[in-house]
């Protein structure tokens, strides 16, 4: 319906893989401010995950080039 009727759809998600599978553009917020926006492959990077979510992760892509996050540890707060 969004494409057929040329609507803009805004969805708030916390699961990056779900956002990557359906969104043409992702906007990431950090501390209530826009941190970065772009395509899923531009946004979902190891650097961004460290800077925004404080998570160490590997990023893999499936056969459709959709990125998936494979976390392996979190930073210590303090």
QUIVEN-V304096 format. One record per pair of residues at least 24 apart in sequence whose C-alpha atoms are under 7 Angstrom apart, sorted by sequence separation. I is the first residue (numbers start at 1). J is the second residue. D is the distance in Angstrom with one decimal. If there is no record, write none. Layout:
I:J:D  I:J:D
This chain:
41:67:6.4  21:66:6.2  20:66:6.2  20:67:6.6  17:67:6.7  17:68:5.5
